[in-house]
Amino acid sequence: MLEAKNVCYEIEQEEEPLLLLNGVDFCIPEGHFMAIVGPSGCGKTTLLKTIAGIITETDGHFCWNGRNLAEDGDFEPDEIGYVPQFSIAYDQLTVDESIESAARLRCRFDSEDELDDIIDKALDETGLSEIADRQVKHLSGGQKRRLALAMELVSSPRILLCDEVTSGLDPRSEKEIMTLLHDLARKDGRIVISVTHSLADMDMYDSIMVLHQGCIAYHGSPRTIGHYFSTGNLEEIYPKLALRKPADWKQSWIKHRESYYERLDTEREHKLRETGTPAPAAKRSVAIADENEEELPGKPSQPGAFSQFWTLFSRRWKILSRDRTQLMLQIAMILIFPIMVSLFSSKGQEQIIQFTAERSQNLTTEIQQAQDVQENRAKVGSAVSGIIMFEVILLGLMGSNNAAREIAGERLIVEKEKFAGVGTGAYMMSKYAFLGILVLVQSLWMFAFVEWWWPYRGDSMTHLGFLILANAAMTSVCLGISALSRTPDQASLLSIYLVGFQLPLSGAVLALPNILEPIVHPFISAYWAWSGSIEGGLAENIKQAVRAIVNTEFSAADLCFYILIAHIIAGMVLTYIGLKRAKWD
Ligand SMILES: Nc1ncnc2c1ncn2[C@@H]1O[C@H](COP(=O)(O)OP(=O)(O)OP(=O)(O)O)[C@@H](O)[C@H]1O
């Protein structure tokens, strides 16, 4: 039994308190199918979110089978299912894969056969078996709603909360979804609460709650709603609500509540007798439940963190492999960026070869050609510095492209999956593992391709290490931005700015004013990768040539290494903080 006891939800708006839920009281027994209706903005979704625990009531509390959810802990993730207004399935996956992914993330099972049974049951209950292999992007609106329900059913929740799951559907699909919800309430004694705008087929519900500006104006049988509002036409209820203040409706309901609840009890007992189900001890209106009520047997528990990580990680690869645009962009960047560096490097190559050759000749020849060497040295220094910085900047750009939308672009799905029990750590590590592979492929290919055209003069492995770190640092920081941003566009914009500032603020082109350098450089990963690669890896004569043309001080390779690692860690911390914060809106 689910009870609400004087639940209020208040927010501050323009420094004024605004009561979105005003003393909501109700009691819903098992196997009950309830609609929450009311004019737009009356607080339906807010009530659903407080029941789900997505937002916390500012006064009052909910009880679930006698358990005070505010004091004794919220619902377990597998006790409650929440079908939001937005889609929670990836377009690139099939119906079957979406349900499988939901099941792997939410349920612990002993064998693949058990998993198959869970998936088949969800497909069967929602009537999706025949289109199990169809991709989500090809589903109709009604089929998508069914899929959302199927993804909730994998954990056999005792309460199913549905937010506008019939909105935008044609009358036939709407009826089908309502019949499905009705049947789901009848099965396993599940409570199904459906927020809806539609006043069609109200008879299918066991009870209807009418909300008016956060107050309950009515909660009772669909057969008595017309009598309560003194109208034979349900469409007239909303205009009638506007005729009285919400507080008056609330008082009126409190006065008449008991008699309407008794009628609801009678109807319920009648229904139970019809279906041959024994009546539970507690009636809905009395609000007394057995605190020691047993859990339904056979409920699957949550899977471990590694299992969730692996499901998320493999799902991410599957989505990438089927997302043509993303895949083509990745391939284009991986292939084209190194070609760009190599093309630009070809001009400096001749001088570098000459310069290196001259240095290897005997001393007398070198002195004779000293003037030429001086000239060449400037060209070589500028070419080597430019090529390394070009590689670093392009890898930074790839890093930003890798990560900027990675979390912000699927934020609502993340929230939904967290709500269903997916751990923040598992989610975060799946992103780092996925992006880590991209970083390695991008950096290795950039290094190998450019190396082939323009062999690095010095310790190539050090150079490679700094290229990987440059990409990893930018990827990690941009993932942090993505986790903290409100929208994918905001995350993209911030990340692009971050990349855009790397070159001018690195000091590779023009030295920064002395006063700014120590303040700005710690945040510029391109500086540390460029500096580390030059200081730590280049042959001494080339290093001297670079030093001669750059006014910026280089830092020791060890320091560059540690600062880039610090950038990666800072990105991880930001990502964790961003993921921990709930961002449903
Ligand atoms: N975080 C918030 N800040 C300010 N106002 C809010 C916030 N959340 C909700 N509201 C306001 O509270 C009221 C109730 O919102 P809610 O989404 O619960 O309404 P609803 O009945 O579900 O509306 P609809 O039927 O249009 O979806 C609305 O006026 C909404 O603008």
The ligand as an ORCA input file, in Angstrom:
! r2SCAN-3c Opt
* xyz 0 1
  N      11.752     23.698    -10.754
  C      10.696     24.497    -10.971
  N      10.801     25.837    -10.878
  C       9.758     26.645    -11.085
  N       8.516     26.189    -11.381
  C       8.346     24.885    -11.486
  C       9.416     23.955    -11.289
  N       8.927     22.715    -11.465
  C       7.631     22.873    -11.770
  N       7.290     24.150    -11.773
  C       5.950     24.707    -12.002
  O       5.088     23.976    -11.177
  C       3.848     23.774    -11.820
  C       3.542     22.290    -11.847
  O       4.408     21.659    -12.778
  P       4.140     20.181    -13.256
  O       5.137     19.853    -14.298
  O       4.047     19.287    -12.099
  O       2.699     20.359    -13.902
  P       1.838     19.316    -14.733
  O       0.511     19.274    -14.122
  O       2.538     18.011    -14.862
  O       1.769     20.073    -16.105
  P       1.609     19.467    -17.585
  O       0.294     18.780    -17.603
  O       1.613     20.674    -18.454
  O       2.762     18.548    -17.831
  C       3.971     24.406    -13.180
  O       3.392     25.667    -13.134
  C       5.457     24.494    -13.404
  O       5.747     25.593    -14.232
*
